[in-house]
Amino acid sequence: MKVILMQDVEPLGLEGDIVEVARGYARNYLVPKGISVEATNGNLTMLEARKKKIMAKRMKDKEEAERIKEKISQVVLTIKGKAGEEGKLYGSVTSRDIAQELENKDIIVDRKKVIIDEPIRTLGEYEVGIKLYPEVLAQIKVIVEKLEEEKASE
């Protein structure tokens, strides 16, 4: 079934795109939530009328993503965690931790956009990708250090 996306949907496409999806997915999820409309002649005419607005919004979003990419490329995150003797963390550094550290530096990024192949479980330096927009991928350096525990003096 062909539908017109009314907003950006990560695996499908961007607002205004005409995509082919399973009928059940469209009728039970996309259309009721207002994420898409069926690609009828009337809706296609409406899309053509909105095309300039959509393209202007895409350009603005991409420029904003490029600006954030520049800001991110100058940042080095240092995350401290409890670790054992051989450098293995007791937990792991996840996309949520990285998004939180960026937020502490006044850079707001959705944790779903932070690309980590697998959780970071050892101390060291890592390059982490952040997908800001479909064609804009930022790289950030993350340093994981051991958290120095305070020793209680007697």
N, C-alpha and C positions, 0 to 999 in steps of 0.2 A: 504494500500500500504506500502511495506517495503522500508525504506530508511536507508542510512548510514549517520550519522551525521559527518560533516566535522569540526564542532566546538561545543563547549559546548552550550547547549540551556537549560535554567533553568528548565522549566517543563518537558522536554522530556528526556534529558540525557547528557552524556559527549561525547566528540569527539571520533569517532570510534565505538560508540554504534549502533546497528541495532535496529530500532524502527518501530512500526506499527503506521501510521498516516492516516488521511483521504486523499483520492486521491486529492481533490481540494486544501487542505492545502499544500501538497507536490508540486503539479504542479504549483500552483499560487504564492506560497510564498517561501518555503524552497529551492527548486531547482533553481529558477531564481536568488535568492540572494546569491547562493553559500553556503548556510548553510548545505545542504545535497545533496546527489546523490542517484539515484535509486539503489536498491540493486540487481544489475544484477550479473551474474557469473564473468564478467570481473572486475567489481567494487569490488566484494568480494575478488578476487585474489589480487587486488591492496591494499585492506585493510589489508590482511594478511602480505603483504610486509612492510606496514607502522606500524604494530602493536607494534614493539619494540620501535619505536620513540614515539608513542602515550603513551605507558606505562611509558617511561622515563619522558615525559612531565607531565603526571599526578602525578608521584612521586615528581617531582620538584615543581609543583604547590601546592601539599599538604604540603610539607615541608615549603614552603613559607607561606602558610596559618597558619601553626602551629607557625611559628616564629612571625607572626603578632599577633596571639592570645596571645602569651606570653607578647608581648609589650602592647596590649590593656588591659590585665588583671591587669596591674599595674597602669592604668590611671583612675582617677575619674574626670568626666566632671562636671563643674559648669556652668549652663546656667542661665542668669538673664533675667527676663522679667517683664513687667508692670503687676501689679496685683491689684485687689480690696481688700477691707478690710477683706473679708472672705477667702482670699487665692486663689481666682480663677483668672487665667490669662486672660488678655484681648484678647490674641490670643491663640496660642497653640505651643508646642514644637513638631516639626515634625522630620521625619528621615533626612530631608535636614539639619535642624539645628544641629543635632547630627553629621552628616557627616562633616559639616563645622567646628565644634569645634574640631573634630578629626584631620582634615586637618591642623588646627592652631597648633596642637601638632605634626605635621609632620607624621601623620598616614593617608595614603590615603585609603579611603573605599568608594565604590560606595554606594550612598544613597539607592539604591534598595535592598542592602544587609542588611540594618538596619531593624530589625524586631520590629515594635511597633504595638501592637494589635489595639490600638486606640490612636489618638493624646493626648499628655499630656496637660491637661488643668488646673491643680492645682499645687501649690507649694509642694515640698517634695522630697523624694528620690525614685528613680526608678531603677530597673534592666532592661536593654535593651539588647536584643540578636543581634548579628551580624553574619550572615551566610557567612563565609569566603570561604568555600569550601563545597561540599555536606556532608562530615562527620565532618567538623570542625565548631563548633559554639562557638563564644566567648561571654562572658557576660561582660557588662560594667556598672558601677554605674554612674547614672546621677542625679545630685542634681539641682533642680530648685529653685532658690531664687528670692526674690522680688528685682526689680531694684530700688535702692534708687534714687529718683529724687532730683536734686539740687534745693534748694530754692533760689529764687532771693532776695538778700538783698536790702533793700531800704535805 
